[in-house]
Amino acid sequence: MKLKWLANASGYFVGDYISTSFAANGEAYSVFAVATVPVNGVFNEAMYTRPEHALQVSGGTLTANGNAVLSTHGTAFVRHSAF
């Protein structure tokens, strides 16, 4: 895939279309854009996932409170500002 195959709106928004979606079955699916060469100026871009590469996830006991985010770093809890 070439960058020029994607629509350009003051820049190519490749990273804007990457996500991870969490399903009710406890698995996480990565979603990414794939494009083929435009034909007569018409773009051909779609979003894909690979269900066979889903990741098993589970909830934890840590929560975010206010403007702070809690995360783990090794065995210690680290408090990060959201700003």
Helices and strands as residue ranges (DSSP letters): G 3-5, G 15-17, E 19-22, E 27-39, E 42-49, G 51-53, E 55-56, E 68-73, E 76-81
